Amino acid sequence: MQARRHLEDGPRIDPVAPIDLVSRIQRVEGDLSPAERRVAEAVAVDYQMTTRMTIAELARRAGVSQPSVTRFCRSVGCASFGEFKVRLATTLTVAAVYLRTDRVFDDDVGQLAQLVMLRAANTIRNCLDQLDTAAVRRAIGAIAACARLDIYGQGGGSASIGEDAKLRFFRLGIPVCAYCDGHQQRMSAATLRPKDVAFAISNSGRSKPVVDAVKIGRSYGATTIALTQPKTPLAEAAEIVIPVVVPEDANALMPTASRYAHLAVIDTIATGVASEMGARSRESLRRVRYTLASIGVAIPSPSSDPTPLMRGAKALE
């Protein structure tokens, strides 16, 4: 009965650009039935091969019935399996640089790696498509001019991203701390001043301590930035909102996709801040690199390799 209603109701998704079928599959994956999700996973293993498969071949690969493949096609907005293959081929033609690899895997681990890594690459591409560059520009300007930067993130994902963001910014000579404890977030926010910046990271946008800290910091005149989903309590609390919507994978064993998007945005902001700070950031980065070279652990770059300065020096702990 449920399957019949699903067939009659047609696609269960909002209208999107007709060309990007890969993004569409990822957006609706959480709403698919278990059989349809197995089809989605089988398709993601090798998009190119899918365009050459028959419906029977894809059904066998996914371990489902042919009607399940048809229902999957309709769930992603295609009237038939034939239309699905045409739209998928069109997507691959336009976005081949992101979705294709020259390497062909015939082992389970290789196919798993392909599934995870291509999903990560496509998540970043989707983030780029929706990026609010005006908000990112405001964030860059605020952080480049700040006297102090406090970063808030809570939970396994946002807390680790906050720590990574701290590493991006302290190398530029910016006084920065990252807080994952709710009490400390509120306490730090209470000490912020008008020249300071509070940068909150939350995929859900509903972490109460983070939202409270942003409200407190803003009440004391600090510039508040939120990297989060739009129309959430955190988005409403912050002055500058960088909205990122990343549907999470229905498969609990898959990595959290929002990590890739948030890290890409933070790297973009950090690079912009370094550029805007100019000589100040270059001097700080030079000192960091020289210090690493002095213990023999600096990694050579194409443009500069400081390690010859310490040739013969023993690596230190």
Buried (B, 14 or more C-beta within 10 A) or exposed (E): EEEEEBEEEEBEBEEBEEBBBBBBBBBBBEEBBEBBBBBBBBBBBBBBBBBEBEBEBBBBBBEBEBEBBBBBBBBBBBEEBEBBBBBBBBBBEEBEEBBEEEEEBEEEEEBEBBBBEBBBBBBBBBBBEEBBEEBBBBBBBBBBEBEBBBBBBBBEBBBBBBBBBBEBBBBBBBEBBBBBEBEBBBEBBEEBEEEBBBBBBBBBBEBEBBBBBBBBBBEBEBBBBBBBBBEBBBBBBBBBBBBBBBBBBBBEEBBBBBBBBBBBBBEBBBEBBBEBBEEBBBEBBEEBBEEBBBEBEBEEEEEEEBBEEBEEEEEEE
